[in-house]
Amino acid sequence: MSTVAKRLLVFFVGVPVTLLLVFLKPCNHIALNLLIVAFSAGAAHEAFQLISAKIPVANRCITIIASVLLPFCAYFIGLAQLESEYITLLFAAIAVLLFFTEIRSHNDFKDSIASLCGKLFIVFYTGYLITYISRLTPSPYSVQLIAVFLLLVFMCDSAAWCFGVLLGKNNKGIFKASPNKSVAGFCGGYVGSMAVAVAAQCLIPELFGTNTVKAVAMGIIIATTSIAGDLVESVIKRSAGYKDSGTAIPGRGGVLDSLDSIVASAPFYYFCIHFLFNRI
């Protein structure tokens, strides 16, 4: 099976299954949160592999556990209807604990700066950022909010790919980090994300209001952060000398290859909902 066929198969199977999990609301979206924890673990493992290929990073198991602990605890914080700031407090506590693990990791400390920065980045990137999806689960609008967010990111990615394949042959290479990305692809990503945002406003006006400018602004913000997340992960892979972060997902590469846009966009979507639509 070709890479394109695998990618399409994953899209037409993976997206509906993920959205189905979003609609399973009992116990504060326990099914979705289990998926988030599993993806966080896979992404942390891949991120550690990428970063440790370039710089010495100590405490693989501790770093991965620390990353997974954030979305795991975020689920229970949401289940108990506690303030989401407890998640930020937990991240700060984990960061301090990682400081202490570095103290006991080496006989000399010539690589400690790189190791500590690598560990903190992995926990932030694969653990903390994804909790912004978990923070949406206690909302009475949780199903709609999470579904719209995933569709914004998925449509940005899919439209960018389609536009790039159809119209991007002569306008590639705008970013050296990902030379196969094209101007047409980037434009397609913005079109896809804005289309979902406007459609969400038309279909759920009680949640997203009636101001089309706000919907378009949200679409632009999510498209920008999704593209940025994809490019940053490309930079990390290129720096580490890897083509893909792993092989877990056919046609796409690793877990991190599928999660990069989501983790980069989740905080911005959360604050769009808070500041633009006053729903959190």
Secondary structure, DSSP 8 states (H G I E B T S, - for coil): --HHHHHHHHHHHHHHHHHHHHH--HHHHHHHHHHHHHHHHHHHHHHHHHHHTTS----HHHHHHHHHHHHHHHHHHHHTT--THHHHHHHHHHHHHHHHHHHTT-SS-TTHHHHHHHHHHHHIIIIITTHHHHTTTTSTTHHHHHHHHHHHHHHHHHHHHHHHHHH-TTSB-SSTTSTT-BHHHHHHHHHHHHHHHHHHHHH-HHHH-S-HHHHHHHHHHHHHHHHHHHHHHHHHHHHHT-SSS-SSBTTTBSHHHHHHHHHHHHHHHHHHHHHTT---
